[in-house]
Each structure stands twice: as C-alpha cells, then as structure tokens.
Amino acid sequence: MSDSVPQRRITDPRVLNGLAQPVRQRLYRLLCQFGPATGGTLAKRLGADPGQVSYHLRELARNGFVEDVPELARDRRERWWRASPGSTTWSFLDFTDPEARAVANLAKAQMVIDEFERLRHFEQSRETWSEDWRRAVMSSESFLRLTPGELASLTGELLAVLTRWSEATRDRPIEEDRSAVSVFFHAFPERDA
C-alpha cells in the first residue's frame, strides 16, 4: 500500500461491531463507493428513515469509519459525511475470545450477504447496462491447488493490483461513461465433502 493512503487495522471488537450492523455497513460502503453525501441523500438511497440514518452515521463516526465534512454544507441544516481516508482491514486471527469472534463472524457474514445481494441485483438488471459495460464485466471461478503460502502470495498480488487501481481512480468523478465498479473476490480452501 502506498504511504500516501493510510491503512487502519481493526483489532478492537467494539470498533468492528460498528460495521456488524447492516445499515451501517451499507452507509459506509455508499460513502466509499460514491463519495461524500448528506444524511438525507443516503436515507433516500437506502429507503430508510433520515433520523435512523443520522444515528448510524454518528455511530460510524464515533468508531472512525466516517467523518463530518462541514465545508461542503450550504447552510447550517445540511450535514455532509464522507468515508474516513484510507483503507480498513481486519482479520479473524485478531479476535480470539468467543464474544470478539462472534462480532467478527457477524460482520463478515453481513459483508458476504451484501456483496452477493449487489451481484444478484446487477445480474437482474444486466440488460439495462450498455453493451460496452456488459462486455467489460466478468465473473470467474478457478480451482487451484495451493499451499497456504502460495494462497497468501496470490491474494497479495491481487490486492496490490486492486490497490493500484483504487489509488489511481479514487478522485475521478462518476460521469456518463464512468461508473462506480465493485470488485470482490473470495479465495479459500475447500475439503471434499
């Protein structure tokens, strides 16, 4: 990761618990994906109560995931939020006691549910995208035979590519021919049932 972009590693289950809540996870993702927004705009995108969204944004801010951006407000009533700069990581290995592990399991389960719901939504709306977009998207499933070290090397290389693209494109505006693009992959060992 480049020195210009801070990386935050979460090891406190109370902080990670801030992302275990589905609405908070979606709010954080929207701010990462689309940039700064008001609570009202986010509430409309989620189809949620603005008061509830404001509460969840304050909780995300309390745990360092988002921050208030007062310089974007046009008046005193308007409150803008953005994702805190940099990336956030965490590992199951950092959550060893049962309560902490339960928080990590819940946060990860919610992330996977959200990822596949978004993928399902894209697949259901595929025909609404231009042919150029439909040609550009991909899904791939590969079956490799690796050691733990080789898997770590593979995922490190993939993450380096994604980080390079993220850093190169993060400040580009979303325009007619430029969209927010989600990339997620899962790499894990399996046993024959």
C-alpha positions in Angstrom: 0.0 0.0 0.0 1.2 3.5 -0.8 2.5 5.7 2.0 0.1 8.4 0.9 -3.1 6.5 1.8 -3.4 5.5 5.5 -4.4 1.9 6.4 -6.3 1.2 9.5 -6.3 -2.3 11.1 -9.2 -3.0 13.4 -8.4 -5.2 16.4 -11.0 -3.9 18.9 -14.2 -5.9 18.7 -16.2 -2.8 19.9 -15.0 -0.9 16.8 -15.7 -3.8 14.4 -19.1 -4.1 16.0 -19.8 -0.7 14.4 -19.7 -2.5 11.0 -21.6 -5.6 12.0 -24.9 -3.7 11.7 -26.3 -4.0 8.1 -27.4 -0.3 7.7 -24.0 0.9 8.9 -22.2 -1.4 6.5 -24.3 -0.1 3.6 -23.8 3.5 4.6 -20.1 3.1 4.9 -20.0 1.3 1.5 -22.0 4.0 -0.2 -19.7 6.7 1.1 -16.6 4.7 0.0 -18.2 4.0 -3.4 -19.8 7.3 -4.3 -18.1 9.9 -2.2 -19.5 12.5 0.2 -23.2 12.7 0.7 -25.7 14.2 3.1 -27.7 12.0 5.5 -30.8 12.9 3.6 -29.3 11.7 0.3 -28.1 8.5 1.9 -31.6 7.9 3.5 -33.2 8.2 0.1 -30.7 5.7 -1.4 -31.4 3.2 1.3 -35.1 3.9 1.6 -34.6 4.4 5.3 -35.7 6.9 7.9 -33.4 10.0 7.9 -33.3 10.0 11.7 -32.2 6.4 11.8 -29.5 7.1 9.1 -28.2 10.1 11.1 -27.9 7.9 14.2 -26.0 5.2 12.2 -23.7 7.9 10.7 -22.9 9.2 14.1 -22.1 5.7 15.3 -19.8 5.2 12.3 -18.1 8.5 13.0 -17.7 7.5 16.7 -15.8 4.4 15.5 -13.7 6.3 13.0 -15.3 4.9 9.8 -16.8 8.2 8.5 -16.3 11.9 9.2 -18.3 15.1 9.1 -17.4 17.4 6.1 -18.8 20.8 7.2 -17.1 22.6 4.4 -19.5 21.0 1.9 -22.6 22.3 3.7 -24.5 25.1 2.0 -26.3 26.0 5.2 -26.4 25.1 8.9 -29.1 22.5 8.5 -27.1 20.5 5.9 -24.6 17.9 7.1 -22.3 16.1 4.8 -20.4 12.9 5.5 -17.5 11.0 3.9 -15.7 7.8 4.5 -12.6 8.4 6.5 -9.5 8.5 4.3 -7.6 5.3 3.7 -8.5 1.6 3.8 -9.7 -0.5 6.7 -8.7 -4.1 7.3 -9.3 -6.7 10.0 -8.5 -10.4 10.5 -10.3 -13.2 12.3 -7.0 -14.0 13.9 -7.2 -10.8 15.9 -10.5 -11.8 17.6 -9.8 -14.8 19.8 -12.3 -14.7 22.7 -15.8 -16.0 22.0 -17.5 -12.6 22.2 -15.0 -11.0 19.8 -15.2 -13.9 17.4 -19.0 -13.6 17.4 -18.6 -10.0 16.3 -16.1 -10.9 13.6 -18.4 -13.7 12.3 -21.4 -11.3 12.3 -19.5 -8.6 10.5 -18.1 -11.0 7.8 -21.5 -12.7 7.3 -23.2 -9.3 6.7 -20.4 -8.3 4.3 -20.9 -11.5 2.2 -24.7 -11.1 2.2 -24.3 -7.5 1.0 -21.8 -8.5 -1.7 -23.9 -11.2 -3.2 -27.1 -9.2 -3.0 -25.4 -6.5 -5.0 -24.2 -9.1 -7.5 -27.7 -10.5 -7.8 -29.1 -7.1 -8.4 -26.6 -6.4 -11.2 -27.4 -9.8 -12.8 -31.1 -9.0 -12.6 -30.6 -5.6 -14.2 -27.8 -6.6 -16.6 -29.9 -5.6 -19.7 -30.2 -2.0 -18.5 -26.5 -1.5 -19.0 -24.9 -0.7 -22.3 -23.2 -3.3 -24.4 -19.8 -1.9 -23.5 -20.5 -2.4 -19.8 -21.9 -5.9 -20.4 -18.7 -6.8 -22.3 -16.5 -5.4 -19.6 -17.9 -7.2 -16.6 -16.7 -10.7 -15.7 -17.1 -13.5 -13.2 -14.6 -16.2 -12.8 -14.2 -19.3 -10.7 -10.9 -21.0 -10.6 -9.8 -24.2 -8.9 -6.2 -24.1 -7.9 -4.0 -26.4 -5.8 -2.0 -24.2 -3.5 -0.2 -24.2 -0.1 -1.2 -21.6 2.4 1.9 -19.6 1.4 1.0 -19.7 -2.2 -2.5 -18.6 -1.5 -1.2 -15.7 0.6 1.1 -14.7 -2.4 -1.8 -14.9 -4.8 -4.1 -12.8 -2.7 -1.3 -10.3 -2.0 -0.7 -9.9 -5.8 -4.5 -9.4 -6.4 -4.8 -6.9 -3.6 -1.8 -4.9 -5.0 -3.4 -4.7 -8.4 -6.7 -3.5 -6.8 -4.9 -1.0 -4.6 -3.0 0.4 -7.5 -6.3 0.9 -9.5 -8.1 2.3 -6.4 -5.4 4.9 -5.8 -5.3 5.9 -9.5 -9.0 6.3 -9.8 -10.4 7.4 -6.4 -10.7 11.1 -7.3 -12.3 10.6 -10.7 -15.9 11.8 -10.9 -18.7 9.4 -11.8 -19.9 10.5 -15.2 -21.9 9.2 -18.2 -19.2 6.7 -19.2 -17.6 6.2 -15.7 -19.4 4.2 -13.0 -18.7 3.1 -9.6 -17.4 -0.5 -10.0 -17.5 -3.2 -7.3 -14.7 -5.8 -7.3 -14.8 -8.6 -4.7 -13.3 -12.0 -4.6 -13.1 -14.8 -2.2 -10.2 -17.1 -2.0 -10.4 -20.0 0.4 -9.6 -23.7 0.8 -12.2 -26.4 0.5 -12.4 -30.0 1.6 -14.1 -32.8 -0.3 -17.4 -33.4 1.4 
